């Protein structure tokens, strides 16, 4: 089905709510056109485009809820979905944490759509693949990559007067470049809202340079090192910590933000004073939907960490009511302040250390301290006197992002990180940190 404009989406949502006989009704309509191209060994392997529009209707009788979804929008199909949701609700047990639908919200639009996204088509994707493969072939390297783009819309409504509609567009790109014998590997990732701000060849050249530089890697002994983490490596670690800023988990003693004896650590200084983190749906570099899709609450700019102190936690509606707090929408993005230096400039100011391109296969070891274990990959280098001296074999690490943010020497320029979807984004900087804990060697490239 074609993507709906605001008038069409509002009409369909209104129709669904008028059909409902339940105490309340909530409607979510989403549509997307998603395209992709995948290539390996310098040849395109798959490419495609999928377009779909679907509707989910949720109804409640008292504290009994039911949900049904449909991707056909004729009157008969819409009514069938409503009746199915009502049938499920009547059979469902009562939800002890159920809260009635919220009232009308004021949604200030955010810039999640860029008109240049009209360029997304098979020819555009083919050109992305060509630019990346051509750059690798010219250096006798093998490239494997994935490019995806998405355009679409989101619409929410409920029987208490809530209505929101917004268009979306974004792209995501990753590529790994390797030497023919597999001894050298480089990787890069890019995300953007505007295709004019994305250059497949320039991005691929970064992976290519790392692949060429990473040949004949030397083994270093595990230990604690000064480390420069590129933004993608930083985000992989920090994401585990930022998703723990939940008041209920902290109050119930299930996170690193729990206070001994009960309560949470809002107001406590847990990080270096350089650390400032916030959520802002209207950030020009990382805009997201101005509402929380689950609760339908309007989002607001919110500080998570201010000068190293925990500034706030997320309170869902149930926990906020229980604790006597104001409910908050979930964060659609996470933005961490940084400096103006590039990763290369952070390297230039480093006497001795290790540059990490990427972290992967990360697993949680201890939720109470956010201790993580994982591996470096696709470009790990020894730095001395401001220069990359030689590649080093990869490490396994055991490290907590909480400790990481207490050992900051310098922060670089933030970069947009995320999938080809505007529902969640991160803007995080490259970081130069002390005492990063490498625990063992890894032979993987």
N, C-alpha and C positions, 0 to 999 in steps of 0.2 A: 504493500500500500504506500502511496506517496506520503511525504512528510507533510504535516499539518501546519498551517499558519495559526496565529493566535485566535482569530475568530472561529476557525474550524474546531480547534481544540476546545475552546470554551463552550461551543455549542454541544459538542459530544459529551463533555463532562456534565453539563447541565442536564442533558437528556438522561444520562445514567442516574444522576441523583434524583431526578423526578420519578424514575421507575422504582426506586427503593421504597420498601415498606418498613424498613428497620428504624431504630431510634436515631441512628446517624449513619452517614455514608461518606467515605473518603475515596477520591479518585486520583490515580496517577497515570498519565499518558506520556510515553516516550517514543521517540522515533529517531532512527539513525541510518545513515548511509556510510558504511565502513568499507574502506578499500585497503588492500595490502599487496605487497610484492616481496617474495622471499627468494634469496639466491644463495648458492653454495658452490664452491670450487669454480668461481667466476662464471657461473651460469645460472640464469633464472630457473627455479624449480617449481614454484607455484605463484599464482597471482589470482586475485579475485575481488569481488565487490558484493557485499550483502546489504540489502535494504530491508528494514522492518519497522513497523509501528505497532506498538502493543499497549493495551490498557489493563490496569489492575484496579479492581474495585474491592474495597474493604467495608464491611458493614458490622454493626453491633446491635445486639438486643441486650440491654443491661451491660453486664460484663462478659458476655459471650460474643466472640468475634469470628468472622469468616471472611475469607478472601478468595477471589477467583480472577483469572486473567483471560484475555482474548486478544486476537490480532485481526479480527473481522469486525467491521463497524456499522453494519446494517442494523436496523432496529431490532430484528429478531435475534441477532447474535448478542447485542448489548443487553437485551432483556434476559436472555439465557444466562449471561454472566452474572447479572444481578441476582437472579433467582438461585443460582448455584452458590453464590456467596452467602445468601440468606439461609440456605439449607445447611451449609457448613456451620454457620453461626449458631443455629438452633441446636445442633448436635454437639457443639464444642463445650468443654467444661468452662466454668467461670475463670477468668484471669484475675487473680488477686491484685495484680499491679496495674490493672486497666485504668485509664483515665479518659474522660470524654474528649472528643475532638476539640482542638483549640479554636478560638474565635479569629476574626479577620486580622490579617497581618499586613504590614506595610513593607513591601519588597522593593528595595532600591536596585534597579538593574545594574548588572556588572558586565564587563566587556568580554564575555566568553565566546563571542563570535566575531570573526574578522572576515569582511567581504572578499578578501583575497583567497579565501578557502574555496571559492568557486573554481579555482584552478585544479582542484583535486579530480583527476580522471585517469584512465589507464595510460594515456600518453605521459602524463606527469610522473606517474609511478615508474614507468619504463625508463624515463630519463634519469630518475634518481638511481635506479639500479645500474644504468649504463655509466653514469658519472663515477660511481663507487668502484665498479668492476674495472673500468678503464684506468682509473688511478692505480689500482692494485697491479694490473697486468704490466703497466709501464715500469714497475719496480720488481717484476718477476715474483710477485706475491699472489697468494690465493685469498680471495675475500668471500666471507659468508655474512649476509646481513638480512635485516628485516625492516621494512618501512611500512607503517600503517597510518592511515588518516581517518578522520571521522568528522562528519557534519550531522547536525540533527537538532532536536529540541527536547525540552522537558516541560511538562505541565502538571501542576498539582491543583486540587480543589477539594473542598469539603462542604458539607451541608450547613456549616456555620458561617459561610461567607468567604472562606479562604480561596484565593485564586492566584496562581503564578504561572507565567509562561516565559521561557527564555530559549534563544537559539544558542547552539554550541558548535565549536569547530576547533580541531587541534591535530597535531601530528606527532609521531614518535619514530625515532630512527636509531638502530644499533647496528654496528658492523664489527666483525673480528677479522683482522688481517693476519695471515700466517705465512711463514716461509714454506717453500715446497717440502722441505724435510721435517717440518713441524717443530723445529728447534727454537723459533722465535714467534712471538704472538703479541699483537696489540689490539686494543679495543677502544671504542668510543660510543657514547650515547648522546643524543640530542632530542630535545622536545621544544615545541613552539606552537603558537596559535596562528601565526602569520607565515604562510609558505615563503614569502619574500624575505623573511629573516632566517631562512634555512638554506644551507649550501651543502649538498651531499658530498661534493668533491672535497671541499675544505675540511669537513668532518672526517671523511675517509683518510685524508692525508695525515691526520693525527694518529689514527690507528696504524697506518702504514709506517710512520716514523718509529712508533713504539715497537712494532714487529721487527724492523731492521735493527733497532738498538738492543733488542732483548736476546739476540743470538749469543751463544756461548756464555750463558749465565754462570756466575760463580756462586758457590755455596758459602753463606755466612752462618755463623753459629747463632742459634736462637738466643733471645735475651730481650732486654728492654732498650729500645732505640728511640731517638727523635725521629718523627715520621711526618711526612707531608702527605696528607690525604686529599686526593682530588675530590671535587664535589660529589661525584657518583659514589665514591667510596665512603665519604662522610654520610651521605643520605642513607645508605644501606644500614649503617649502624644506628644513626639517630632516629630513624623511623620506629625502631623497637621501643625507644624511650618516649617519644612524643605520643604514641598511641596509648601510653599508660597514664596520661593526664586525665584520669577519670575519677571523680570524687567518690563514687560508690566503692570502687576497688580499693582506693586509699583508706576510706573510713572503715572498711571491713577487713583491713590488714592484708590485702592481697597484692600490694604493689610497693615499689621503692618509695612511694610518697606517703606510706602509712607511718603514723607516729606511734612510738611505743606507748602503750597505755590507752590507745584509742585516738581517733581523729586523724587529721592529715597535716601535711607540712607546708601549707600555704603560708607565705611570709618568711619561711626559712631560707637562708642562703645556702644553696647546695652546689653552686657552680661558680666558676671564675666570673669576675665582674664584667668581663667583655661579652658575656653571653646575654643576648637579648633576642627573644623569640616571641612571635605573635601570629595571630591568624587575621586575615583581612580579605574578604571576598572581592573587594574592589581594587586590590593591588594591581597596578597596570601590567606587571610582568607575570602574575600568576592568578588571574581572576577565576573565580569559581561561582557556582550558583549562589544567589543571595538567600537561600533557604536550606534548611535541613530536610532532606526528603522523607525521613522517617517520621519526625515529629511535626513537620511543616512550620516550625518556628523560624522566624526571620533571623538571619545571622547578623553579627556585629563585629567590628574590629575588636579583638581581644588579646591582651598580653598574657602569654603563658609564663615567660621568664623575663624579669626586668632587673638588669644589673646583677645577674647571678641569683636573684631571689625568685622563688616560686610565686607567681603573681595570681594564678587562678587555676581552677580545675573545671572540667565539664560536669554539669548537673543535668541528667535527664529529668523529665517531668516528674516521674515517680519519686526519684531520690530527692529531688529538690523539695517536693511537698513534704516528704518524710522528715527532712532535715531543717525545714523552715527557710530554705534558700530560694533564690530566683532560678528558674529553669533556664538553661542555655542550649542553643543549637549546637550540634556537632560541628567541629571545624572542617571546612572544606579544603583548606590549605594550611601549610605551616611555613613560615618565613623566618629565617634566622639572619640577623644582621651580620655583615662582614666588613671587609675593608675594600680597598680599591686595587689591590695587587692581584695579578694573575698567578696561576700556579707556577709559571716559570720564574716570576719575581720572588715567590716564596722559596723556591729552590736556590735562587741566587743569593739569598740572605742566610742560607743554612751552612754551618761549618761542617757538621757531619750528620748524616741521617739517611733515611730510606724513603723514596718516593713510591707511593702505592696508587696504581691506576684504578684498581677495582677490587672489591671484596665480594665473595660469593659463598654459597652453601652455608649460610649463617644459621645457627640454631641457638635457641635460648638455653642457657645452663641454669640460671637462677633468677626467677622473676623478681625476687625481693631486692636484688642489687642490679638487675638488668645485665647480668654477666652473660656475654655472648661468646660463642666460638665460631670460627670460620676460617677461610683461606684467602690469600691474595692470589691474583691471577692477571694474565694478559698485560704484563708490563710492570715489573718491580725492579727498582734501580737504587744503587748506592750513590749517595751524594756526598761530595767532599769539597770544601772551600767554594761553595756556590756553583758547583758544576756536577753534572751527572758523570760519574767516573766509569761505571760498568753496570751491566745487568746482574741481578742476583736471583738465585732460585727462590721459589715461592715459600711462604711460611704458613703455618697454622697459627692463629692467634687466640688468646683468651683475654677479652677486654670488655669493659663496661662503658657505654657512652656517658654515664654519669662521671666516671673517673676521667674519661677523655676530655670532658668539658671543664674539668678542674686542672688540666695540664696544658692549657693553650698558651703557646708562645705568640702566635700571630694568626689572624684570619684573613683569607683572601676574598676575592669578589664572588658574591653569590651567583648561582646558576639555577635555571629552571630544570627540575627533575620530575618525570612522571610519564604515565602511559598516555596513549592517544584517547584521552577521555578527560573531560573537564570536571569530573566529580571530586577529584582530589589531586592536589599538586603540592610540591615542596620547592622552596627556594633556599638552598643551603650553600655556604661558602666552602672553598678549599680551606684546609686547616693545617697549621704546623703545630704539632703537639709533642710533649715530652713523655718519655717512659712508656711508650706503647709496647705491650707485652706479647712478643712472638715466642711461642712455646715449643715449636718443633718445625722441621723442614718438610717441604712438600715438593715432589719431583714434577708435578703437573706444570705445564707452561701457561 
